[in-house]
Amino acid sequence: MNLRDITAAELTAQVTNDSGLLKPVSESLYDLHEKGRDLNVFISFDKQHLEQETAALAARLARGERPSLAGIPAVLADNICTVFYPTTCASKMLAEYRPPFSARLVESLQQKGALITGKTNMEEFGLGCSGNSSHYGVAKNPWEAERTAGSGAAAAVSTSSALLAFATDTVGELRQSASFCGVLAIRPSYGRISRSGVIDYASSMEQVGVAARTTTDLALALEAAAGPDPRDPTSLKAEAPPYASLLESGEGKLKAAVPESWDRTSGLEDGVKDCFQSELEQIKAMGIEVDFVELKHFREAPLAAAVISAVEAFSNLANMDGVRFGCRGSAASLQEMYTVSRSEAFSSKLKKFIGFGALVSSEKYYRKHFLKSQRMRTRIKDELAACLEEYDLLLTPTTPFAAPLAGGSLDAFHLLDPANFYTAAPALAGLPALTFPVYTDDGLPAGLQLIGETGDETALLRASLRLEKGRSPLKFPEPGSM
Amino acid sequence: MERAAWDARVKLNSEETNELLEHSRLVFEQLDSIPESELDTLQATCYGHSQPNTVREDTEEASLPLSLSLGNAPDADESCFRVPRIIEE
C-alpha cells in the first residue's frame, strides 16, 4: 500500500469496502516509521499497538459499522493524553507519565475508526517550534534533515507516516511547523476542539489543530474532531458544521486583506518575501480581490502573546512539582524538593520562560505589564474583527522564514520568538487560521496563512480548496531522501 | 529575578539569570513604548472567545481507581502520595 499517493478520504472508502487492506496499511506504516527513524519524528510508536488497532477496526467493519475515519493513520502530539501510550510532553518531567484517561479528542478519533499510530515529538510542553528543548532531541525536517521540522506532527504528515496529525497550536506552533514541512494545517476557532485531556501551557490561547496533505482531508478530520464537550468548559457550545460536505460549494466572490505592515519584520527572509508577493499575484489572477489594509496593532501581537502565555505557563505548569506529577529530585525539605525536581527536569528554555511568567505575575509588574497585555489583546481582537467584517480573509505569510537550521541562532532563548510574527494575532483573538504550503525559489516549503472570522472555518477550507485546485499538486519529499 | 525564580520553583544559574534579565528588559521597554492612555478604556481579554465560562452538570460520577490515581506518583504508600516532611526540624 503506497500511502504517499492516497488521500484520507480515498483510503477510508477503500478500507470500508475491503477490510483486508488494513494489513498492508499497517505494514506500510511500520516501514515508513523504520525508514524515517533518523528524523526523530516519533516519541512513541509500537507495532503491536498498531496491529491491535487494525484488528479492532477490522472487527468493527465486519459487524457492519462504517466509521467516518476508518483506517486513516493519525498521529498525536505528545501532550495529548492517551491511556495506551505514555504522554511525555517531550519533557524529562513527564518521561514516565501514563495518563489514567485519554483525551476527549482521542476517544472521538477512535470511535470514528482512525488508527492512532503514534505520539510525535515537539518542543517541551509545546512551547515554540524553532528551538531545541525536546527531551528527545530535535525533530528533523524531511525536506532537509539539518533543518528543524518544528514538530513531529507536521513531519509525520509530510513523510506519509500519517495522513492526519493533531497537535496544539498556542501562539502558532502547528501552523509554523506545517509551513516548515510543506503541509496544510488548520487551527480552528478557540474552543472548537475539546482540550479535555490536553496538557496545555497557555490555556487561553491553546487550541488543538490538524495537519493533512489535502484540504478535503483537513475538513474530514476537523469534522470528526470538533464539537462541544461538557468536560471542557471553554469548548464552544455550538455544534461544528459538516465541513466536508460544505466544502464544494465555495466558488463565490472572495475579498482578501493583507496587512500593510506584513513585510516590516527584521526576520523576514527574502525567499519568503518573494514567495508571498508571487502568491498574491496568483491569487489576484484567480479572481480573488486583494487589498492592503492598515492594521496598526497586528505587529503588537507577539509582544502581548509572549507576556500572556508566560504568565499562564507559570500557573499551568505549577503542578509539575514532583508530587502531583513528574519525576522527583532528591531533597531534604518539601520546598527544596519542588525546586530540585523542576530544575533537574525542565529545559533551560522552559525554566527561563516560567521565570519570566513569575516575574510578570509579581505585584510590581502584574498591572503594569500583564493587564496591559490583556488590553492590547482586546485591541488586536477588535481590529481583526473590524477587518473581517469587510473582508472574507486576511492573508499573510505563516512564518517570516523557512525551516531554521537545527542548532542555529534560533535555538537561542527568545521571549519574543520571531516565528510568531504572523501567527500570534489570530491566536490571541481566538480566530481560525489555516496554513497552505507554498515554495520559495530555493525549493524549500513556506506557508501562506489565511485568517478567518471566528467560528467560520468553512470559509478558510473553501478558500484553501480553491488555492489547491488552481495549481499543480503539492510536493512532498521522496522517501529515499529521508 | 531571584524572587521570580523562587516563585517559579526553579534554579537559574548566573548565565540564565542574565539572559532572562536582558530579554525581560527588552519586552518591558517595548510594552512601555505603548501609551497607557490608548488602552485605559479597554477591558482586558482573558480568553479567545467571549462565551461565558460554564460548569458541567453536577452529577455524581465514579472516581478514578486508587491504583490509577497513584500510578504516576513519584512516591506513594498504599493510599497516599508520600512527600518530604513539611515542618522542618
Interface residues (C-beta under 8 A of the other chain):
Chain A: E96 Y97 R98 P100 F101 S189 Y190 G191 S204 M205 Q207 P230 R231 P233 T234 L236 K237 E300 L303 A306 V307 F314 A318 D321 G322 V323 R324 F325 G326 C327 R328 A331 A332 S333 L334 Q335 M337 Y338 T339 V340 S341 R342 S343 F346 S348 K351 K352 I354 G355 F356 G357 A358 L359 S361 S362 Y365 K368 H369 L371 K372 S373 Q374 R375 M376 R377 T378 R379 K381 F413 H414 L415 L416 A427 L428 A429 G430 T454
Chain B: M1 R3 A4 A5 W6 D7 A8 R9 V10 K11 L12 E16 E19 L20 H23 S24 L26 V27 F28 Q30 L31 I34 E36 E38 L39 L42 Q43 A44 T45 C46 Y47 G48 H49 Q51 N53 T54 V55 R56 E57 L64 L68 S69 G71 N72 A73 P74 D75 F81 V83 P84 R85 I86 E88
